[in-house]
Amino acid sequence: RHDGFQVALQPHEGWRFVTISLKEAGKGSASFRKVGAGDLSKVGGLQFQLPAVKKFAAYLDNFVLIKGK
């Protein structure tokens, strides 16, 4: 948990795709997105727009959340 957000990673098709879900504690808002493993290595950071108009960047390394801001 980082900055009041819950981040969950779920692998699909042998880690070829992952579902990244962000949920703000106490508000029930969530954003879901599937990305390719290659995109993670190239981008290095993913931004999600939550319904509450708050941006949350999830930085991943080997499918592990290492930083949130």
Backbone as CSV, one residue per row, in Angstrom:
resi,resn,N_x,N_y,N_z,CA_x,CA_y,CA_z,C_x,C_y,C_z
1,ARG,0.856,-1.197,0.000,0.000,0.000,0.000,0.885,1.237,0.000
2,HIS,0.576,2.154,-0.902,1.372,3.367,-1.018,0.439,4.573,-1.105
3,ASP,0.616,5.513,-0.238,-0.140,6.767,-0.266,-1.648,6.529,-0.297
4,GLY,-2.110,5.550,0.474,-3.539,5.299,0.556,-4.110,4.530,-0.613
5,PHE,-3.255,4.021,-1.482,-3.726,3.246,-2.619,-3.326,1.792,-2.457
6,GLN,-4.206,0.910,-2.885,-3.883,-0.504,-2.907,-3.566,-0.899,-4.344
7,VAL,-2.414,-1.512,-4.537,-1.991,-1.910,-5.873,-1.896,-3.423,-5.930
8,ALA,-2.530,-4.009,-6.921,-2.502,-5.461,-7.063,-2.096,-5.828,-8.482
9,LEU,-1.248,-6.841,-8.594,-0.809,-7.323,-9.898,-1.287,-8.751,-10.081
10,GLN,-1.891,-9.019,-11.223,-2.340,-10.372,-11.518,-1.782,-10.800,-12.864
11,PRO,-1.003,-11.898,-12.896,-0.417,-12.360,-14.151,-1.438,-13.077,-15.024
12,HIS,-1.272,-12.962,-16.316,-2.132,-13.641,-17.275,-1.275,-14.233,-18.379
13,GLU,-1.643,-15.418,-18.816,-0.977,-16.069,-19.943,0.528,-16.150,-19.734
14,GLY,0.932,-16.699,-18.600,2.359,-16.862,-18.342,3.108,-15.548,-18.264
15,TRP,2.528,-14.575,-17.584,3.145,-13.262,-17.360,3.277,-12.448,-18.638
16,ARG,2.640,-12.897,-19.703,2.695,-12.094,-20.921,1.881,-10.807,-20.742
17,PHE,0.799,-10.923,-20.015,0.002,-9.748,-19.685,-0.262,-9.725,-18.185
18,VAL,-0.370,-8.544,-17.658,-0.718,-8.402,-16.244,-1.864,-7.417,-16.111
19,THR,-2.684,-7.633,-15.113,-3.746,-6.693,-14.791,-3.313,-5.888,-13.574
20,ILE,-3.240,-4.579,-13.740,-2.838,-3.704,-12.645,-4.074,-2.961,-12.150
21,SER,-4.416,-3.187,-10.899,-5.593,-2.539,-10.334,-5.183,-1.582,-9.229
22,LEU,-5.713,-0.375,-9.304,-5.448,0.630,-8.277,-6.761,0.967,-7.587
23,LYS,-6.749,0.884,-6.272,-7.965,1.171,-5.524,-7.647,2.110,-4.382
24,GLU,-8.365,3.208,-4.330,-8.148,4.176,-3.261,-8.886,3.725,-2.012
25,ALA,-8.178,3.707,-0.900,-8.755,3.195,0.341,-9.943,4.038,0.783
26,GLY,-11.043,3.370,1.110,-12.204,4.051,1.653,-13.104,4.705,0.633
27,LYS,-12.758,4.617,-0.661,-13.588,5.271,-1.666,-14.106,4.305,-2.727
28,GLY,-13.459,3.155,-2.844,-13.971,2.143,-3.744,-13.720,2.394,-5.217
29,SER,-12.988,3.441,-5.548,-12.696,3.713,-6.951,-11.510,2.869,-7.398
30,ALA,-11.585,2.359,-8.625,-10.509,1.500,-9.093,-10.330,1.675,-10.589
31,SER,-9.132,1.404,-11.053,-8.832,1.467,-12.478,-8.096,0.195,-12.862
32,PHE,-8.513,-0.408,-13.970,-7.907,-1.665,-14.391,-7.319,-1.496,-15.785
33,ARG,-6.195,-2.130,-15.999,-5.544,-1.997,-17.297,-4.626,-3.189,-17.539
34,LYS,-4.651,-3.688,-18.759,-3.743,-4.776,-19.116,-2.633,-4.221,-19.992
35,VAL,-1.421,-4.609,-19.697,-0.273,-4.152,-20.473,0.596,-5.350,-20.801
36,GLY,1.348,-5.235,-21.879,2.267,-6.299,-22.242,3.542,-6.214,-21.429
37,ALA,4.176,-7.348,-21.259,5.407,-7.378,-20.473,6.481,-6.520,-21.117
38,GLY,6.508,-6.477,-22.434,7.492,-5.656,-23.126,7.275,-4.178,-22.866
39,ASP,6.014,-3.774,-22.742,5.713,-2.372,-22.477,6.223,-1.955,-21.106
40,LEU,6.174,-2.871,-20.149,6.646,-2.549,-18.804,8.137,-2.244,-18.814
41,SER,8.894,-3.041,-19.576,10.341,-2.835,-19.598,10.698,-1.560,-20.346
42,LYS,9.886,-1.195,-21.332,10.202,-0.002,-22.119,9.748,1.272,-21.413
43,VAL,8.526,1.235,-20.911,7.982,2.442,-20.295,8.584,2.670,-18.918
44,GLY,8.577,1.637,-18.085,9.130,1.762,-16.747,8.169,2.381,-15.758
45,GLY,7.205,3.136,-16.234,6.223,3.741,-15.344,4.884,3.821,-16.039
46,LEU,3.821,3.599,-15.308,2.484,3.632,-15.870,1.632,4.601,-15.070
47,GLN,0.886,5.429,-15.774,-0.001,6.371,-15.097,-1.446,5.942,-15.293
48,PHE,-2.211,6.040,-14.216,-3.618,5.689,-14.262,-4.453,6.883,-13.825
49,GLN,-5.564,7.075,-14.510,-6.484,8.145,-14.142,-7.660,7.530,-13.392
50,LEU,-7.770,7.842,-12.116,-8.860,7.313,-11.313,-10.095,8.184,-11.481
51,PRO,-11.271,7.618,-11.209,-12.519,8.392,-11.321,-12.514,9.648,-10.461
52,ALA,-11.711,9.659,-9.405,-11.658,10.822,-8.519,-10.739,11.909,-9.073
53,VAL,-10.347,11.779,-10.337,-9.473,12.742,-11.005,-8.158,12.898,-10.255
54,LYS,-7.644,11.795,-9.780,-6.336,11.802,-9.136,-5.422,10.881,-9.929
55,LYS,-4.218,11.335,-10.172,-3.271,10.524,-10.925,-2.390,9.723,-9.978
56,PHE,-2.122,8.503,-10.365,-1.270,7.645,-9.564,-0.322,6.923,-10.504
57,ALA,0.962,7.052,-10.254,1.960,6.421,-11.110,2.510,5.187,-10.417
58,ALA,2.447,4.072,-11.090,2.984,2.828,-10.539,4.260,2.478,-11.279
59,TYR,5.357,2.466,-10.554,6.637,2.113,-11.152,6.936,0.649,-10.837
60,LEU,7.204,-0.117,-11.883,7.359,-1.548,-11.686,8.715,-2.023,-12.159
61,ASP,9.241,-3.013,-11.438,10.470,-3.673,-11.845,10.273,-5.169,-11.643
62,ASN,10.305,-5.916,-12.734,10.022,-7.353,-12.671,8.661,-7.622,-12.037
63,PHE,7.681,-6.819,-12.404,6.304,-6.967,-11.947,6.171,-6.787,-10.441
64,VAL,7.063,-6.017,-9.842,6.965,-5.722,-8.415,6.916,-4.208,-8.241
65,LEU,5.944,-3.731,-7.499,5.825,-2.294,-7.256,6.981,-1.830,-6.387
66,ILE,7.770,-0.895,-6.912,8.917,-0.423,-6.149,8.733,1.017,-5.683
67,LYS,7.818,1.752,-6.306,7.633,3.137,-5.894,6.250,3.610,-6.306
68,GLY,5.669,4.445,-5.488,4.398,5.047,-5.822,4.400,6.502,-5.430
69,LYS,3.828,7.353,-6.280,3.759,8.773,-5.929,2.516,9.400,-6.526
